[in-house]
Amino acid sequence: MLDNRDATPLPGWPNDLANSGLTPLAGLAGALREDRHAVAQGITTPYNSGVNEGRITDVKLQKRLMAGRAGVSLLRHRVVLIAHLRRRYAERPPW
């Protein structure tokens, strides 16, 4: 489904998971059924929020590391620095 960006087999897939007899997969099947429109949209569109999620993770990490130690200005400076470093190393060739 993901390689071909084809969500047509999706409606029957949660039923197969639920009937597998494995409790974690049955829970996953329930979550997929509840959010089936979002799952189908995620399969069929070429867009994702990976860059945003990475930046949010960076901000949360810095916030936890600096809790109670500094103000917003230092947190902002560190977040901008991390974003700059990520961009710089992403543009470099791997060798």
SEVEX-555393 format. One record per residue: residue number from 1; residue in one letter; chain; x, y, z of N, C-alpha, C in turn. Coordinates in Angstrom, 2 decimals. Example, Ala and Ser with C-alpha at 12.3 -4.5 7.8 and 13.67 -1.06 7.14 Angstrom:
BEGIN
R    k  r  c     n_xx     n_yy     n_zz    ca_xx    ca_yy    ca_zz     c_xx     c_yy     c_zz
R    1  a  A    13.19    -5.69     7.80    12.30    -4.50     7.80    13.20    -3.30     7.80
R    2  s  A    12.85    -2.25     7.08    13.67    -1.06     7.14    12.90     0.03     7.87
//
This chain:
BEGIN
R    k  r  c     n_xx     n_yy     n_zz    ca_xx    ca_yy    ca_zz     c_xx     c_yy     c_zz
R    1  m  A     0.82    -1.20     0.00     0.00     0.00     0.00     0.86     1.26     0.00
R    2  l  A     1.89     1.27     0.81     2.70     2.48     0.93     3.58     2.70    -0.29
R    3  d  A     4.15     1.66    -0.83     5.01     1.81    -2.00     4.23     2.33    -3.21
R    4  n  A     3.02     1.84    -3.37     2.21     2.22    -4.53     1.29     3.41    -4.26
R    5  r  A     1.26     3.88    -3.02     0.34     4.96    -2.61    -1.10     4.61    -2.99
R    6  d  A    -1.48     3.38    -2.69    -2.81     2.88    -3.03    -3.51     2.44    -1.76
R    7  a  A    -4.56     3.14    -1.39    -5.28     2.85    -0.14    -6.50     1.96    -0.36
R    8  t  A    -6.67     1.37    -1.53    -7.85     0.54    -1.77    -7.90    -0.72    -0.90
R    9  p  A    -6.78    -1.37    -0.56    -6.88    -2.54     0.33    -7.09    -2.18     1.80
R   10  l  A    -7.07    -0.90     2.13    -7.14    -0.47     3.53    -8.41    -0.90     4.26
R   11  p  A    -9.61    -0.85     3.68   -10.80    -1.22     4.46   -10.79    -2.65     4.99
R   12  g  A   -10.22    -3.59     4.30   -10.19    -4.97     4.78    -9.02    -5.29     5.68
R   13  w  A    -8.02    -4.46     5.65    -6.79    -4.73     6.40    -7.00    -4.72     7.91
R   14  p  A    -7.73    -3.76     8.51    -7.96    -3.82     9.96    -8.72    -5.08    10.39
R   15  n  A    -9.59    -5.59     9.54   -10.29    -6.84     9.88    -9.31    -8.00     9.98
R   16  d  A    -8.35    -8.05     9.07    -7.33    -9.10     9.12    -6.49    -8.97    10.38
R   17  l  A    -6.17    -7.74    10.77    -5.40    -7.53    11.99    -6.19    -7.97    13.22
R   18  a  A    -7.47    -7.59    13.26    -8.31    -7.93    14.41    -8.48    -9.45    14.54
R   19  n  A    -8.53   -10.14    13.42    -8.72   -11.60    13.44    -7.42   -12.38    13.58
R   20  s  A    -6.30   -11.68    13.72    -5.01   -12.36    13.81    -4.82   -13.09    15.13
R   21  g  A    -5.58   -12.71    16.16    -5.44   -13.35    17.46    -4.38   -12.70    18.34
R   22  l  A    -3.69   -11.71    17.83    -2.67   -11.01    18.61    -3.27    -9.72    19.17
R   23  t  A    -3.27    -9.57    20.47    -3.93    -8.43    21.11    -3.39    -7.08    20.66
R   24  p  A    -2.06    -6.88    20.56    -1.58    -5.57    20.11    -2.04    -5.22    18.70
R   25  l  A    -2.11    -6.22    17.83    -2.57    -5.95    16.47    -4.06    -5.63    16.43
R   26  a  A    -4.83    -6.25    17.32    -6.26    -5.93    17.40    -6.45    -4.49    17.86
R   27  g  A    -5.61    -4.03    18.79    -5.67    -2.62    19.21    -5.31    -1.68    18.09
R   28  l  A    -4.31    -2.04    17.31    -3.93    -1.24    16.14    -5.07    -1.18    15.13
R   29  a  A    -5.76    -2.31    14.96    -6.88    -2.34    14.02    -7.98    -1.37    14.46
R   30  g  A    -8.25    -1.31    15.74    -9.26    -0.37    16.24    -8.86     1.07    16.00
R   31  a  A    -7.58     1.38    16.22    -7.10     2.75    15.97    -7.18     3.09    14.49
R   32  l  A    -6.86     2.14    13.62    -6.93     2.39    12.18    -8.37     2.61    11.73
R   33  r  A    -9.30     1.88    12.32   -10.71     2.06    11.96   -11.21     3.44    12.38
R   34  e  A   -10.83     3.87    13.57   -11.29     5.18    14.08   -10.78     6.32    13.22
R   35  d  A    -9.58     6.18    12.70    -8.95     7.28    11.97    -8.71     6.91    10.51
R   36  r  A    -9.61     6.12     9.93    -9.38     5.57     8.60    -9.21     6.63     7.52
R   37  h  A    -9.91     7.77     7.66    -9.78     8.81     6.64    -8.38     9.44     6.68
R   38  a  A    -7.86     9.66     7.88    -6.51    10.22     8.00    -5.46     9.23     7.52
R   39  v  A    -5.66     7.95     7.81    -4.72     6.92     7.36    -4.70     6.84     5.84
R   40  a  A    -5.88     6.86     5.23    -5.95     6.82     3.76    -5.30     8.06     3.16
R   41  q  A    -5.53     9.21     3.78    -4.90    10.45     3.29    -3.38    10.36     3.40
R   42  g  A    -2.90     9.81     4.50    -1.46     9.66     4.68    -0.83     8.71     3.69
R   43  i  A    -1.57     7.69     3.28    -1.04     6.74     2.31    -1.00     7.34     0.91
R   44  t  A    -2.03     8.09     0.55    -2.16     8.54    -0.84    -1.45     9.85    -1.16
R   45  t  A    -1.15    10.68    -0.17    -0.51    11.96    -0.48     1.01    11.85    -0.40
R   46  p  A     1.72    12.63    -1.20     3.18    12.59    -1.15     3.76    13.49    -0.06
R   47  y  A     2.92    14.20     0.67     3.40    15.15     1.67     3.46    14.52     3.05
R   48  n  A     4.39    15.01     3.87     4.46    14.55     5.25     4.94    15.69     6.13
R   49  s  A     4.89    15.48     7.42     5.27    16.52     8.36     6.57    16.16     9.09
R   50  g  A     7.42    15.40     8.44     8.65    14.93     9.07     9.58    16.05     9.51
R   51  v  A     9.73    17.08     8.70    10.60    18.21     9.05    10.06    18.92    10.28
R   52  n  A     8.76    19.17    10.30     8.16    19.84    11.45     8.30    19.01    12.70
R   53  e  A     8.08    17.71    12.60     8.20    16.85    13.76     9.63    16.86    14.30
R   54  g  A    10.61    16.89    13.41    12.00    16.96    13.86    12.30    18.25    14.60
R   55  r  A    11.79    19.35    14.11    12.00    20.64    14.78    11.30    20.67    16.13
R   56  i  A    10.09    20.11    16.20     9.36    20.07    17.47    10.12    19.22    18.48
R   57  t  A    10.70    18.12    18.02    11.49    17.28    18.91    12.70    18.03    19.43
R   58  d  A    13.36    18.80    18.57    14.50    19.61    19.00    14.10    20.62    20.07
R   59  v  A    12.98    21.30    19.85    12.53    22.31    20.81    12.20    21.65    22.15
R   60  k  A    11.51    20.52    22.12    11.17    19.83    23.36    12.41    19.36    24.11
R   61  l  A    13.38    18.86    23.37    14.62    18.41    24.00    15.33    19.57    24.69
R   62  q  A    15.45    20.69    23.99    16.12    21.85    24.59    15.34    22.36    25.80
R   63  k  A    14.03    22.36    25.70    13.20    22.81    26.82    13.43    21.93    28.06
R   64  r  A    13.51    20.62    27.85    13.73    19.72    28.97    15.14    19.86    29.54
R   65  l  A    16.11    20.04    28.65    17.49    20.17    29.12    17.70    21.45    29.91
R   66  m  A    17.01    22.50    29.53    17.25    23.81    30.13    16.19    24.22    31.15
R   67  a  A    15.35    23.30    31.57    14.25    23.63    32.47    14.76    24.29    33.73
R   68  g  A    14.31    25.51    33.98    14.68    26.25    35.18    16.07    26.85    35.16
R   69  r  A    16.78    26.76    34.06    18.16    27.24    34.02    18.33    28.55    33.28
R   70  a  A    17.46    28.83    32.34    17.66    30.02    31.52    16.31    30.54    31.04
R   71  g  A    16.34    31.70    30.44    15.12    32.31    29.95    14.82    31.95    28.50
R   72  v  A    13.79    32.58    28.00    13.30    32.30    26.65    14.33    32.72    25.60
R   73  s  A    15.06    33.80    25.84    16.02    34.26    24.83    17.12    33.23    24.58
R   74  l  A    17.63    32.60    25.63    18.66    31.57    25.44    18.07    30.33    24.77
R   75  l  A    16.86    29.96    25.15    16.21    28.82    24.50    16.04    29.09    23.01
R   76  r  A    15.59    30.29    22.65    15.41    30.66    21.25    16.75    30.59    20.52
R   77  h  A    17.80    31.10    21.14    19.12    31.08    20.51    19.59    29.65    20.25
R   78  r  A    19.39    28.77    21.21    19.83    27.38    21.04    19.02    26.66    19.98
R   79  v  A    17.72    26.91    19.92    16.88    26.27    18.91    17.28    26.71    17.51
R   80  v  A    17.55    28.01    17.34    17.99    28.52    16.04    19.35    27.92    15.67
R   81  l  A    20.24    27.81    16.62    21.55    27.21    16.37    21.43    25.76    15.94
R   82  i  A    20.59    24.99    16.60    20.40    23.59    16.23    19.82    23.48    14.82
R   83  a  A    18.85    24.34    14.49    18.26    24.32    13.14    19.33    24.64    12.10
R   84  h  A    20.19    25.60    12.41    21.26    25.97    11.47    22.23    24.80    11.28
R   85  l  A    22.59    24.14    12.38    23.52    23.01    12.28    22.90    21.85    11.51
R   86  r  A    21.63    21.57    11.74    20.96    20.49    11.00    20.98    20.79     9.50
R   87  r  A    20.68    22.03     9.14    20.65    22.41     7.73    22.05    22.31     7.13
R   88  r  A    23.05    22.75     7.90    24.42    22.73     7.40    24.88    21.31     7.13
R   89  y  A    24.63    20.39     8.06    25.08    19.01     7.88    24.22    18.25     6.89
R   90  a  A    23.00    18.67     6.66    22.15    18.01     5.66    22.62    18.36     4.25
R   91  e  A    23.22    19.52     4.07    23.68    19.94     2.75    25.04    19.39     2.38
R   92  r  A    25.80    18.91     3.38    27.13    18.38     3.12    27.04    17.00     2.47
R   93  p  A    27.97    16.72     1.57    28.01    15.35     1.02    28.42    14.37     2.10
R   94  p  A    28.02    13.11     1.98    28.28    12.13     3.03    29.75    11.74     3.20
R   95  w  A    30.62    12.13     2.30    32.02    11.74     2.43    32.85    12.79     3.05
//
